[in-house]
Amino acid sequence: MIETPASAQLVEAFTNTVDVELGTDDITEPAQLAAWLTERELLAPGTPVGAADHDLGLRLRAGIREELGLHVGDTPDPGLVRAADEALRELPLLTTVGGRATGTVLVPAPHLPPVGQALAAIAIAWSRLLITGEAARLKRCAEHGCAWVFWDVSKNRSRRWCSMRVCGNRTKARRYAAKHATTVAG
């Protein structure tokens, strides 16, 4: 089994703060984003998250979720991707020469405030996945009513659904019903 790298675990957890199927969002308020970042030790406890930082986090999450749909054949919404790219420009990263031994060659720009540093850690995790090619294993479920983000452990990176038993079965059952409905009607 292919182990999920820490960078993918972070991006997966961040993008799954929205649950399409249940219609919930764990970071709808700045305080919720602060709690989420604190739980992952990206932000010191008690550090407030302002409205602008919250908006930055939401734009980043939406754009990454859109990009992850590419891996299952969806076409990303260019507006959401553009907004995420703009958010990333607000979270500048620097490369370091001495970080090769630790694997930390990207670091947040030192002038970023604490919340910017925390969000930049997510941007670094996303960048690491893109650079290594591992982003292709992180996917958004092809069942649009679900859209859960998951790590594809299949050898050939061919998984399309977070769960074959649930989402894959739903999709295949709908296709079968549609095919037989047109056969009966025709």
C-alpha beads as a LAMMPS data file, in Angstrom:
LAMMPS data file: protein, C-alpha beads

186 atoms
185 bonds

1 atom types
1 bond types

-500.0 500.0 xlo xhi
-500.0 500.0 ylo yhi
-500.0 500.0 zlo zhi

Masses

1 110.0

Atoms # bond

1 1 1 0.000 0.000 0.000
2 1 1 1.223 3.479 -0.863
3 1 1 1.645 5.553 2.271
4 1 1 0.114 9.010 2.344
5 1 1 2.828 11.660 2.795
6 1 1 2.362 14.301 5.486
7 1 1 1.940 17.024 2.847
8 1 1 -0.963 15.105 1.278
9 1 1 -2.521 14.469 4.685
10 1 1 -2.497 18.196 5.413
11 1 1 -3.947 19.203 2.028
12 1 1 -6.542 16.424 2.229
13 1 1 -7.634 17.494 5.717
14 1 1 -7.792 21.153 4.664
15 1 1 -9.842 20.518 1.538
16 1 1 -12.177 18.169 3.404
17 1 1 -13.180 20.900 5.840
18 1 1 -16.110 21.259 3.446
19 1 1 -18.431 18.248 3.153
20 1 1 -20.532 18.527 -0.006
21 1 1 -22.681 15.505 0.800
22 1 1 -23.644 16.705 4.274
23 1 1 -23.648 20.375 3.287
24 1 1 -21.327 21.318 6.134
25 1 1 -18.236 23.491 6.352
26 1 1 -15.890 23.315 9.340
27 1 1 -14.313 26.720 8.695
28 1 1 -17.208 29.035 7.854
29 1 1 -16.065 31.551 10.473
30 1 1 -12.623 33.013 11.172
31 1 1 -12.606 31.470 14.672
32 1 1 -13.226 28.040 13.158
33 1 1 -10.262 28.462 10.810
34 1 1 -8.160 29.540 13.806
35 1 1 -9.215 26.393 15.693
36 1 1 -8.500 24.174 12.686
37 1 1 -5.022 25.650 12.182
38 1 1 -4.319 25.431 15.930
39 1 1 -5.375 21.759 16.077
40 1 1 -2.762 21.001 13.421
41 1 1 -0.126 23.029 15.260
42 1 1 0.177 25.500 12.407
43 1 1 -0.987 28.425 14.556
44 1 1 -0.339 29.255 18.198
45 1 1 -3.394 28.902 20.455
46 1 1 -5.282 32.153 20.904
47 1 1 -4.015 33.719 17.661
48 1 1 -6.962 35.516 16.079
49 1 1 -7.867 35.044 12.423
50 1 1 -9.231 38.150 10.736
51 1 1 -11.803 38.334 7.969
52 1 1 -9.145 38.898 5.283
53 1 1 -7.136 35.876 6.456
54 1 1 -10.306 33.783 6.553
55 1 1 -11.156 34.828 2.997
56 1 1 -7.614 33.969 1.931
57 1 1 -7.966 30.476 3.409
58 1 1 -11.340 29.890 1.746
59 1 1 -10.008 30.970 -1.657
60 1 1 -7.002 28.703 -1.287
61 1 1 -9.185 25.737 -0.314
62 1 1 -11.676 26.281 -3.152
63 1 1 -8.942 26.486 -5.780
64 1 1 -7.137 23.386 -4.567
65 1 1 -10.442 21.458 -4.510
66 1 1 -11.083 22.533 -8.091
67 1 1 -7.640 21.396 -9.200
68 1 1 -8.109 18.020 -7.519
69 1 1 -11.153 17.438 -9.705
70 1 1 -8.825 17.389 -12.725
71 1 1 -7.508 14.016 -11.588
72 1 1 -10.934 12.433 -12.104
73 1 1 -11.775 14.184 -15.370
74 1 1 -13.594 17.298 -14.140
75 1 1 -12.958 20.718 -15.617
76 1 1 -11.960 23.219 -12.918
77 1 1 -13.829 26.488 -12.543
78 1 1 -11.271 29.026 -13.846
79 1 1 -12.578 31.732 -11.512
80 1 1 -11.936 29.624 -8.418
81 1 1 -8.498 28.603 -9.654
82 1 1 -7.624 32.227 -10.428
83 1 1 -8.794 33.298 -6.944
84 1 1 -6.608 30.596 -5.375
85 1 1 -3.631 31.732 -7.444
86 1 1 -4.223 35.271 -6.186
87 1 1 -4.368 33.922 -2.634
88 1 1 -1.049 32.145 -3.176
89 1 1 0.530 35.416 -4.311
90 1 1 -0.432 36.802 -0.905
91 1 1 1.472 33.919 0.725
92 1 1 4.964 34.248 -0.731
93 1 1 7.304 31.310 -0.266
94 1 1 11.078 31.335 -0.293
95 1 1 13.462 28.569 -1.265
96 1 1 16.347 27.688 1.004
97 1 1 19.664 26.119 0.134
98 1 1 20.307 24.440 3.479
99 1 1 16.979 22.675 3.816
100 1 1 17.727 19.692 1.600
101 1 1 18.678 17.471 4.544
102 1 1 15.362 18.134 6.288
103 1 1 13.261 18.288 3.129
104 1 1 12.323 21.879 3.929
105 1 1 13.388 23.804 0.854
106 1 1 10.303 26.008 0.783
107 1 1 9.566 28.294 3.706
108 1 1 7.020 31.067 4.270
109 1 1 8.351 34.569 3.707
110 1 1 9.491 35.887 7.103
111 1 1 7.345 39.035 6.874
112 1 1 4.099 37.048 6.891
113 1 1 1.995 37.400 10.055
114 1 1 1.216 34.209 12.032
115 1 1 -1.972 33.332 10.134
116 1 1 -0.187 33.937 6.825
117 1 1 2.604 31.621 8.011
118 1 1 0.017 28.938 8.836
119 1 1 -1.720 29.231 5.469
120 1 1 1.669 29.292 3.756
121 1 1 2.372 25.897 5.370
122 1 1 -0.634 24.562 3.440
123 1 1 0.659 26.236 0.275
124 1 1 4.032 24.571 0.865
125 1 1 2.367 21.173 1.294
126 1 1 0.436 21.719 -1.965
127 1 1 3.607 22.844 -3.759
128 1 1 5.501 19.812 -2.511
129 1 1 2.803 17.522 -3.948
130 1 1 2.926 19.328 -7.289
131 1 1 6.716 19.291 -7.480
132 1 1 7.003 15.576 -6.655
133 1 1 4.096 14.592 -8.904
134 1 1 2.253 13.131 -5.926
135 1 1 -0.609 15.607 -6.432
136 1 1 -1.935 13.159 -9.037
137 1 1 -2.714 10.716 -6.194
138 1 1 -4.778 13.277 -4.305
139 1 1 -8.206 13.393 -5.926
140 1 1 -11.679 14.756 -5.442
141 1 1 -14.302 12.017 -5.649
142 1 1 -15.837 11.837 -9.125
143 1 1 -19.292 11.457 -7.535
144 1 1 -20.276 15.136 -7.557
145 1 1 -22.742 14.693 -4.721
146 1 1 -19.815 13.590 -2.561
147 1 1 -16.680 15.429 -3.795
148 1 1 -14.654 14.098 -0.841
149 1 1 -10.899 14.432 -1.291
150 1 1 -8.950 11.188 -0.918
151 1 1 -5.478 9.720 -1.425
152 1 1 -5.453 7.202 -4.285
153 1 1 -3.616 4.098 -3.077
154 1 1 -4.122 2.143 -6.300
155 1 1 -0.921 1.048 -8.004
156 1 1 -1.755 2.754 -11.301
157 1 1 -3.484 5.837 -9.796
158 1 1 -6.805 4.886 -11.389
159 1 1 -9.255 5.331 -8.517
160 1 1 -12.085 7.745 -9.285
161 1 1 -14.224 7.483 -6.158
162 1 1 -13.470 7.835 -2.486
163 1 1 -15.322 4.536 -2.006
164 1 1 -16.195 2.031 -4.698
165 1 1 -18.857 0.514 -2.446
166 1 1 -20.694 3.799 -1.998
167 1 1 -19.851 6.473 -4.576
168 1 1 -18.657 4.138 -7.325
169 1 1 -21.735 1.978 -6.901
170 1 1 -24.045 5.022 -7.027
171 1 1 -22.493 6.228 -10.267
172 1 1 -22.563 2.817 -11.915
173 1 1 -26.167 2.193 -10.814
174 1 1 -27.250 5.545 -12.324
175 1 1 -25.488 4.726 -15.606
176 1 1 -27.112 1.303 -15.712
177 1 1 -30.564 2.748 -14.999
178 1 1 -30.126 5.457 -17.632
179 1 1 -28.937 2.959 -20.221
180 1 1 -31.868 0.630 -19.571
181 1 1 -34.367 3.490 -19.474
182 1 1 -33.372 4.514 -23.007
183 1 1 -33.433 0.878 -24.146
184 1 1 -36.966 0.386 -22.790
185 1 1 -38.158 3.759 -24.134
186 1 1 -36.598 3.125 -27.557

Bonds

1 1 1 2
2 1 2 3
3 1 3 4
4 1 4 5
5 1 5 6
6 1 6 7
7 1 7 8
8 1 8 9
9 1 9 10
10 1 10 11
11 1 11 12
12 1 12 13
13 1 13 14
14 1 14 15
15 1 15 16
16 1 16 17
17 1 17 18
18 1 18 19
19 1 19 20
20 1 20 21
21 1 21 22
22 1 22 23
23 1 23 24
24 1 24 25
25 1 25 26
26 1 26 27
27 1 27 28
28 1 28 29
29 1 29 30
30 1 30 31
31 1 31 32
32 1 32 33
33 1 33 34
34 1 34 35
35 1 35 36
36 1 36 37
37 1 37 38
38 1 38 39
39 1 39 40
40 1 40 41
41 1 41 42
42 1 42 43
43 1 43 44
44 1 44 45
45 1 45 46
46 1 46 47
47 1 47 48
48 1 48 49
49 1 49 50
50 1 50 51
51 1 51 52
52 1 52 53
53 1 53 54
54 1 54 55
55 1 55 56
56 1 56 57
57 1 57 58
58 1 58 59
59 1 59 60
60 1 60 61
61 1 61 62
62 1 62 63
63 1 63 64
64 1 64 65
65 1 65 66
66 1 66 67
67 1 67 68
68 1 68 69
69 1 69 70
70 1 70 71
71 1 71 72
72 1 72 73
73 1 73 74
74 1 74 75
75 1 75 76
76 1 76 77
77 1 77 78
78 1 78 79
79 1 79 80
80 1 80 81
81 1 81 82
82 1 82 83
83 1 83 84
84 1 84 85
85 1 85 86
86 1 86 87
87 1 87 88
88 1 88 89
89 1 89 90
90 1 90 91
91 1 91 92
92 1 92 93
93 1 93 94
94 1 94 95
95 1 95 96
96 1 96 97
97 1 97 98
98 1 98 99
99 1 99 100
100 1 100 101
101 1 101 102
102 1 102 103
103 1 103 104
104 1 104 105
105 1 105 106
106 1 106 107
107 1 107 108
108 1 108 109
109 1 109 110
110 1 110 111
111 1 111 112
112 1 112 113
113 1 113 114
114 1 114 115
115 1 115 116
116 1 116 117
117 1 117 118
118 1 118 119
119 1 119 120
120 1 120 121
121 1 121 122
122 1 122 123
123 1 123 124
124 1 124 125
125 1 125 126
126 1 126 127
127 1 127 128
128 1 128 129
129 1 129 130
130 1 130 131
131 1 131 132
132 1 132 133
133 1 133 134
134 1 134 135
135 1 135 136
136 1 136 137
137 1 137 138
138 1 138 139
139 1 139 140
140 1 140 141
141 1 141 142
142 1 142 143
143 1 143 144
144 1 144 145
145 1 145 146
146 1 146 147
147 1 147 148
148 1 148 149
149 1 149 150
150 1 150 151
151 1 151 152
152 1 152 153
153 1 153 154
154 1 154 155
155 1 155 156
156 1 156 157
157 1 157 158
158 1 158 159
159 1 159 160
160 1 160 161
161 1 161 162
162 1 162 163
163 1 163 164
164 1 164 165
165 1 165 166
166 1 166 167
167 1 167 168
168 1 168 169
169 1 169 170
170 1 170 171
171 1 171 172
172 1 172 173
173 1 173 174
174 1 174 175
175 1 175 176
176 1 176 177
177 1 177 178
178 1 178 179
179 1 179 180
180 1 180 181
181 1 181 182
182 1 182 183
183 1 183 184
184 1 184 185
185 1 185 186
